[in-house]
Amino acid sequence: MSKSGARILVVDDEIEIVRALQRSLTAHGFEVFTAGSGEEALEAIAQHRPDLMLLDLGLPGISGLEVSKRVRAQSNLPIIVLSVKDTERDKVLALDLGADDYVSKPFSMNEVLARIRVALRHTAQIEAGTEPIFTTGPLRVDFAQRSVQVNGQEVKLTPTEYDLLKALIRNRGKIMTRQMLLSQVWGTGYGTESHYLHVYIGQLRRKIEPDPAHPRFILTVSGVGYRFNADDSE
């Protein structure tokens, strides 16, 4: 059984399908959130910051296609469409508007799980810059499994702590200003709330640094921001 811990948003107005997906995904170690309309989907994305979205096209209110279009304009969130619409035109339109994959209803749960694993691995490779698993010294981060270990021991990070670590590793070796990190992790509306960043950097250091008082990985660049050090020689 996979224990990825990845957050999946299921968007569908058919309660039976939502329940079936939620039960199966939870059993495979995923954290599942649900939405029954386009409006609820957009709210859930902002609140829970999922790692992947399973999206039905025939939603009440804002359509699934419009949700896909809006999400893709702001992020690279993987989107897998689940729909009874099975024509080539529907698939092409969904993919053109930002969906990453398309599964027709009725679907096999094993097929959906396989598509999810592929999408998460692909996203992890892009975010890591190379491979979905990043290691330096005692620190190991598996982006596909959303797993962080120090000296082989699992470290529990909050969603914000994980997103912050991911942003730092993705730009490892580069100086990240406070504003850049705030925008990437909290959103463009948080460009000046540096106290948020200070608090979370402190929490993250306590969890991953061998000696938080003398950081090895997350280095402070005085007056500017932070830099992730992946060079064991420093």
PEKA-V250714 format. One record per residue. N is the residue number from 1. RES is the residue in three letters. PHI is phi in whole degrees, -180 to 180 (999 if undefined). D_CENTER is the distance of its C-alpha to the mean C-alpha in Angstrom with 1 decimal. Layout:
BEGIN
n: [N:N]
res: [RES:RES]
phi: [PHI:PHI]
d_center: [D_CENTER:D_CENTER]
END
This chain:
BEGIN
n: [1:2:3:4:5:6:7:8:9:10:11:12:13:14:15:16:17:18:19:20:21:22:23:24:25:26:27:28:29:30:31:32:33:34:35:36:37:38:39:40:41:42:43:44:45:46:47:48:49:50:51:52:53:54:55:56:57:58:59:60:61:62:63:64:65:66:67:68:69:70:71:72:73:74:75:76:77:78:79:80:81:82:83:84:85:86:87:88:89:90:91:92:93:94:95:96:97:98:99:100:101:102:103:104:105:106:107:108:109:110:111:112:113:114:115:116:117:118:119:120:121:122:123:124:125:126:127:128:129:130:131:132:133:134:135:136:137:138:139:140:141:142:143:144:145:146:147:148:149:150:151:152:153:154:155:156:157:158:159:160:161:162:163:164:165:166:167:168:169:170:171:172:173:174:175:176:177:178:179:180:181:182:183:184:185:186:187:188:189:190:191:192:193:194:195:196:197:198:199:200:201:202:203:204:205:206:207:208:209:210:211:212:213:214:215:216:217:218:219:220:221:222:223:224:225:226:227:228:229:230:231:232:233:234]
res: [MET:SER:LYS:SER:GLY:ALA:ARG:ILE:LEU:VAL:VAL:ASP:ASP:GLU:ILE:GLU:ILE:VAL:ARG:ALA:LEU:GLN:ARG:SER:LEU:THR:ALA:HIS:GLY:PHE:GLU:VAL:PHE:THR:ALA:GLY:SER:GLY:GLU:GLU:ALA:LEU:GLU:ALA:ILE:ALA:GLN:HIS:ARG:PRO:ASP:LEU:MET:LEU:LEU:ASP:LEU:GLY:LEU:PRO:GLY:ILE:SER:GLY:LEU:GLU:VAL:SER:LYS:ARG:VAL:ARG:ALA:GLN:SER:ASN:LEU:PRO:ILE:ILE:VAL:LEU:SER:VAL:LYS:ASP:THR:GLU:ARG:ASP:LYS:VAL:LEU:ALA:LEU:ASP:LEU:GLY:ALA:ASP:ASP:TYR:VAL:SER:LYS:PRO:PHE:SER:MET:ASN:GLU:VAL:LEU:ALA:ARG:ILE:ARG:VAL:ALA:LEU:ARG:HIS:THR:ALA:GLN:ILE:GLU:ALA:GLY:THR:GLU:PRO:ILE:PHE:THR:THR:GLY:PRO:LEU:ARG:VAL:ASP:PHE:ALA:GLN:ARG:SER:VAL:GLN:VAL:ASN:GLY:GLN:GLU:VAL:LYS:LEU:THR:PRO:THR:GLU:TYR:ASP:LEU:LEU:LYS:ALA:LEU:ILE:ARG:ASN:ARG:GLY:LYS:ILE:MET:THR:ARG:GLN:MET:LEU:LEU:SER:GLN:VAL:TRP:GLY:THR:GLY:TYR:GLY:THR:GLU:SER:HIS:TYR:LEU:HIS:VAL:TYR:ILE:GLY:GLN:LEU:ARG:ARG:LYS:ILE:GLU:PRO:ASP:PRO:ALA:HIS:PRO:ARG:PHE:ILE:LEU:THR:VAL:SER:GLY:VAL:GLY:TYR:ARG:PHE:ASN:ALA:ASP:ASP:SER:GLU]
phi: [999:-74:-125:-73:76:-63:-95:-115:-101:-101:-118:-162:-95:-94:-61:-66:-68:-59:-64:-64:-66:-62:-65:-69:-66:-64:-63:-96:92:-86:-95:-114:-121:-132:-148:-108:-150:-63:-62:-64:-63:-65:-66:-67:-64:-66:-81:-105:46:-67:-90:-161:-124:-97:-127:-83:-82:-88:-99:-72:73:-64:-71:-62:-64:-69:-60:-59:-63:-67:-64:-67:-69:-118:-156:-104:-53:-63:-124:-112:-83:-117:-151:-77:-73:-120:-81:-60:-62:-63:-65:-61:-63:-63:-67:-65:-90:122:-67:-95:-156:-143:-123:-86:-86:-71:-124:-87:-62:-63:-67:-62:-62:-65:-64:-62:-61:-64:-64:-68:-64:-64:-64:-63:-64:-66:-70:-76:89:-140:-104:-71:-116:-114:-134:-155:55:-82:-93:-134:-123:-102:-70:-70:-94:56:-119:-125:-130:-127:55:80:-103:-63:-114:-88:-109:-73:-54:-69:-61:-65:-62:-67:-62:-62:-64:-68:-67:-61:-113:-54:86:-104:-77:-106:-69:-59:-65:-63:-68:-60:-67:-73:-94:-98:116:-66:-83:-118:-76:-120:-83:-67:-66:-57:-63:-59:-65:-72:-62:-61:-64:-65:-61:-63:-92:-116:-84:-58:-136:-56:-73:-132:-58:-102:-101:-96:-97:-86:-104:-52:76:-123:170:-141:-140:-87:-97:-109:-98:-66:-80:-81]
d_center: [20.5:16.8:15.3:11.7:10.5:7.2:7.0:8.9:10.7:14.2:16.3:19.9:23.3:24.9:24.7:25.8:23.0:20.4:22.2:22.4:18.8:17.9:20.6:19.7:15.9:16.7:19.4:17.2:15.1:12.1:11.6:12.6:13.1:15.7:17.3:20.7:21.0:19.5:20.0:18.3:15.2:14.9:15.7:13.1:10.3:11.9:12.5:9.7:6.5:5.3:3.1:6.6:9.9:13.3:15.7:19.5:21.6:24.5:23.3:25.7:25.5:23.0:22.7:19.8:20.6:20.6:17.2:15.9:17.9:16.9:13.1:13.7:16.0:13.5:10.1:9.0:6.9:8.5:11.4:14.0:17.2:19.5:22.9:26.6:27.2:27.9:29.9:29.0:29.1:26.4:24.1:24.9:24.4:20.9:19.8:21.6:19.8:16.3:15.5:14.5:16.6:19.3:20.7:24.0:25.2:26.7:24.2:24.2:21.5:21.6:20.9:17.8:16.5:17.5:15.7:12.4:13.0:14.0:11.1:8.6:11.3:11.9:8.5:8.9:12.4:11.8:9.7:12.2:15.0:16.9:16.0:12.9:14.8:15.9:19.0:21.5:24.3:23.4:19.6:17.4:13.6:12.3:8.9:9.4:10.5:8.4:12.0:14.0:17.8:20.8:24.1:22.8:21.9:18.6:17.3:15.6:13.3:12.4:8.9:10.6:12.2:9.2:7.7:11.4:12.1:9.5:11.2:14.5:14.2:13.2:16.3:18.4:22.0:21.7:22.6:19.9:21.7:20.9:20.5:18.0:15.8:16.3:15.5:12.2:10.9:13.0:13.9:17.1:19.3:19.0:20.8:23.6:22.4:22.7:23.6:20.0:19.0:22.1:21.4:17.9:19.1:21.9:19.9:17.6:20.9:22.5:20.0:19.7:22.9:26.1:28.0:26.1:29.3:29.4:25.8:25.4:21.8:20.9:24.1:25.3:26.8:29.5:29.6:26.6:23.3:21.7:21.4:19.6:22.5:22.1:25.8:27.6:30.8:30.2]
END
